[in-house]
Amino acid sequence: MSAPVPRNFDAENADNLEDIERQFAVKAVQHMQTYWSILERVKGSALRLTRWDDEIYEHLKEAFPEFDPAETIDEDKMKSKEGKERWRNFMMKYDKKVGEFNFGTMLRSNPKFEYGREETIFVPRMQFYAIEIARNRHGLNDWIWEQAQKESSK
C-alpha cells in the first residue's frame, strides 16, 4: 500500500524519485495482470469496465470516428502532438467522473495479441478504458476467455 499524495504535492515540479516510479510501474503491472485475469474468466463482450461504458463508447466513436478497435494502434500517431491533444480533450471530460482516469496503465497495441514487450503501450487509464470498451463491444477480447476455457478443460 502506498502512502497518500499530500494535497499540496506539485507533480509538475517534483523530483523524479525512483521509489515513486517503481510504485507507479508496480500498480500498472498489477492492473494489466488483473484485467487479463478478468478476461480469462468473463467474455469481454459481457464485461463492463466502468458504470459509464455506454457514454465512453459513444464519445469515442464521436471523437475518433476513424478508430477501428480491431486494428493495431499506431503509438506514434497516438502520442504525436495532435494525437495527445485529441486524447487530452477526450479524457478531460472524465476528470471528475472516472477515478484515476489519468493514471498510467498498460494497453495492448492490438487485440489479437497477449501483453508482451513489443505489443504493449503505456497510456493513461482513460485511453485504456475507451479502447478496451470498444474492443469488448466488438467481441475482440472474447478469444481470451475461449482460450482459457480450452486450457481449463484439459
Solvent accessible surface area in square Angstrom, and as a share of the most:
residue,aa,sasa,rsa
1,M,244,1.09
2,S,68,0.44
3,A,84,0.65
4,P,124,0.78
5,V,102,0.59
6,P,80,0.50
7,R,248,0.91
8,N,136,0.70
9,F,86,0.36
10,D,70,0.36
11,A,76,0.59
12,E,158,0.71
13,N,120,0.62
14,A,43,0.33
15,D,109,0.56
16,N,123,0.63
17,L,96,0.48
18,E,124,0.55
19,D,86,0.45
20,I,59,0.30
21,E,82,0.37
22,R,136,0.50
23,Q,95,0.42
24,F,97,0.40
25,A,53,0.41
26,V,81,0.46
27,K,75,0.32
28,A,1,0.01
29,V,53,0.31
30,Q,102,0.45
31,H,38,0.17
32,M,34,0.15
33,Q,107,0.47
34,T,77,0.45
35,Y,8,0.03
36,W,39,0.14
37,S,37,0.24
38,I,66,0.33
39,L,0,0.00
40,E,59,0.26
41,R,166,0.61
42,V,55,0.32
43,K,73,0.31
44,G,0,0.00
45,S,62,0.40
46,A,78,0.60
47,L,34,0.17
48,R,130,0.48
49,L,38,0.19
50,T,20,0.12
51,R,194,0.71
52,W,60,0.21
53,D,3,0.01
54,D,80,0.41
55,E,54,0.24
56,I,0,0.00
57,Y,26,0.10
58,E,96,0.43
59,H,28,0.13
60,L,2,0.01
61,K,94,0.40
62,E,140,0.63
63,A,34,0.26
64,F,13,0.05
65,P,104,0.65
66,E,98,0.44
67,F,50,0.21
68,D,65,0.34
69,P,12,0.08
70,A,30,0.23
71,E,104,0.47
72,T,81,0.47
73,I,19,0.10
74,D,80,0.42
75,E,69,0.31
76,D,119,0.62
77,K,125,0.53
78,M,16,0.07
79,K,73,0.31
80,S,44,0.28
81,K,183,0.78
82,E,121,0.54
83,G,9,0.08
84,K,105,0.44
85,E,81,0.36
86,R,74,0.27
87,W,17,0.06
88,R,111,0.41
89,N,97,0.50
90,F,3,0.01
91,M,20,0.09
92,M,98,0.44
93,K,107,0.46
94,Y,0,0.00
95,D,51,0.26
96,K,189,0.80
97,K,77,0.33
98,V,8,0.04
99,G,60,0.58
100,E,78,0.35
101,F,18,0.07
102,N,97,0.50
103,F,36,0.15
104,G,15,0.15
105,T,0,0.00
106,M,43,0.19
107,L,0,0.00
108,R,0,0.00
109,S,14,0.09
110,N,10,0.05
111,P,1,0.01
112,K,131,0.56
113,F,103,0.43
114,E,86,0.38
115,Y,37,0.14
116,G,26,0.25
117,R,226,0.83
118,E,145,0.65
119,E,53,0.24
120,T,34,0.20
121,I,5,0.03
122,F,107,0.44
123,V,3,0.02
124,P,39,0.24
125,R,17,0.06
126,M,0,0.00
127,Q,9,0.04
128,F,1,0.01
129,Y,30,0.11
130,A,0,0.00
131,I,0,0.00
132,E,0,0.00
133,I,3,0.01
134,A,1,0.01
135,R,1,0.00
136,N,4,0.02
137,R,98,0.36
138,H,101,0.45
139,G,26,0.25
140,L,47,0.23
141,N,0,0.00
142,D,21,0.11
143,W,70,0.25
144,I,2,0.01
145,W,71,0.25
146,E,76,0.34
147,Q,78,0.35
148,A,21,0.16
149,Q,70,0.31
150,K,136,0.58
151,E,104,0.47
152,S,87,0.56
153,S,95,0.61
154,K,186,0.79
